[in-house]
Amino acid sequence: MTMKISKLIACLRAAQEKHGDLPVYTFDSDIKAVDVAACRDGIQRTTDGVPDEEPNELVISFVPCN
């Protein structure tokens, strides 16, 4: 089953409670930012910045530091 937002947040909160508010990294880089795109089946369609369809998932991209 695919992970939902609530499960991701719960995992991060549990880690924060156990270890404190530590920096977060991907396996190969520091994280500069996180991009979250609301998509419909993996595709984000918009017209003038307004979604064309009701999203059914989020796609998260970790932007690495330079």
ChimeraX attribute file (.defattr): number of C-alpha atoms within 10 A of each C-alpha:
attribute: neighborCount
match mode: 1-to-1
recipient: residues
	/A:1	3
	/A:2	6
	/A:3	7
	/A:4	10
	/A:5	10
	/A:6	8
	/A:7	11
	/A:8	11
	/A:9	11
	/A:10	11
	/A:11	10
	/A:12	13
	/A:13	14
	/A:14	12
	/A:15	13
	/A:16	12
	/A:17	9
	/A:18	9
	/A:19	9
	/A:20	10
	/A:21	11
	/A:22	8
	/A:23	7
	/A:24	11
	/A:25	12
	/A:26	10
	/A:27	6
	/A:28	7
	/A:29	13
	/A:30	15
	/A:31	16
	/A:32	12
	/A:33	11
	/A:34	11
	/A:35	10
	/A:36	11
	/A:37	15
	/A:38	18
	/A:39	19
	/A:40	17
	/A:41	11
	/A:42	13
	/A:43	14
	/A:44	17
	/A:45	15
	/A:46	11
	/A:47	7
	/A:48	6
	/A:49	7
	/A:50	8
	/A:51	14
	/A:52	13
	/A:53	13
	/A:54	11
	/A:55	16
	/A:56	10
	/A:57	17
	/A:58	18
	/A:59	14
	/A:60	11
	/A:61	12
	/A:62	15
	/A:63	14
	/A:64	14
	/A:65	9
	/A:66	7
